[in-house]
Amino acid sequence: MKLLLAWMMPQGTSFQTYAAGSKLRFIVQCRDVIGRHIAKYGRFEPQLTDWISEYLQNQPKGIVVDVGANLGWHAVHAAQHASVTTVVAFEPDATNAWLLDRNLTINDIDKVVVYPCAVGAAVGRAHLHRYKRSNNGRHSLIKNYGLGSRVVPLTDVDSALEVLGLAQDRVLLMKIDVEGFEPAVLAGAVKTLARADAVITEYSPELSRDGDLSVEGMVDRLLAAGFVPHQLAGKSSKAVRAELEDLRRIEDQTDILWIKPATNGGVASSSRQAEPFAG
């Protein structure tokens, strides 16, 4: 019923809904695909959400970095864990950043820093190209959809964490979901990767190559930093190792979990040396 009422509202109208199995509340846009999904099911990216929750439960104190935080689903959930001292949430779209701020407020969360800017390899500015209003999560720093753009501030993860006084903090998890711009984000996060335990990247080879960004270089950077690639098994929250040949065959968007073996991250560790991905 709530979803039906949402569809009857004028476009751009926001409303409150709830996460399933918790008291967390979310303000969402009635016509946005993520908002509709949360309103209908009370969940978003359920397997990934469950894996993150299980992983953060047993970690030492540290921070979480959420690049492409959207309306804050993962940032709000990460902030529920005692192991997480601070969540740094980057979101360049003004509407999404507003929803993120609202969702922190209604859930009485005070340990999330909202960084309303795009993230790349260096500090500067960039054009954020707008996607259709039915999906506010697909705005792109790479692809021009012909629906207008905005100039937004651009930072890199290493510089942002230094400004915030977090340059020495352990990074429990860094999540990156930026529509193919992930290689640029990681190029600006070299220092952060060195002290990070796990990284989640949306892996989008076709979109990245449209922006002349090297997916192969991104993978080699993560391998060199000691990470091992994993994927979620089917509809479960269990992470299983992904072989490099598996990654080479991927063209569609999918989530890859990069875990340093010493942190375990809910999977069996491996001592096998990873081969280079490029070449």
GIQUI-V729430 format. One record per run of one state. SS is the DSSP state (H for helix, E for strand, C for the rest). FROM is the first residue (numbers start at 1). LEN is the number of residues. If there is no record, write none. Layout:
ss=SS from=FROM len=LEN
ss=SS from=FROM len=LEN
//
This chain:
ss=C from=1 len=1
ss=H from=2 len=7
ss=C from=9 len=5
ss=E from=14 len=5
ss=C from=19 len=6
ss=E from=25 len=5
ss=C from=30 len=3
ss=H from=33 len=9
ss=C from=42 len=4
ss=H from=46 len=12
ss=C from=58 len=4
ss=E from=62 len=6
ss=C from=68 len=5
ss=H from=73 len=6
ss=C from=79 len=5
ss=E from=84 len=7
ss=C from=91 len=3
ss=H from=94 len=13
ss=C from=107 len=5
ss=E from=112 len=4
ss=C from=116 len=2
ss=E from=118 len=2
ss=C from=120 len=4
ss=E from=124 len=6
ss=C from=130 len=10
ss=E from=140 len=1
ss=C from=141 len=8
ss=E from=149 len=7
ss=C from=156 len=1
ss=H from=157 len=7
ss=C from=164 len=7
ss=E from=171 len=6
ss=C from=177 len=5
ss=H from=182 len=6
ss=C from=188 len=2
ss=H from=190 len=5
ss=C from=195 len=1
ss=E from=196 len=1
ss=C from=197 len=1
ss=E from=198 len=6
ss=C from=204 len=1
ss=H from=205 len=6
ss=C from=211 len=4
ss=H from=215 len=10
ss=C from=225 len=2
ss=E from=227 len=6
ss=C from=233 len=6
ss=E from=239 len=3
ss=C from=242 len=2
ss=H from=244 len=6
ss=C from=250 len=4
ss=E from=254 len=7
ss=H from=261 len=3
ss=C from=264 len=16
//
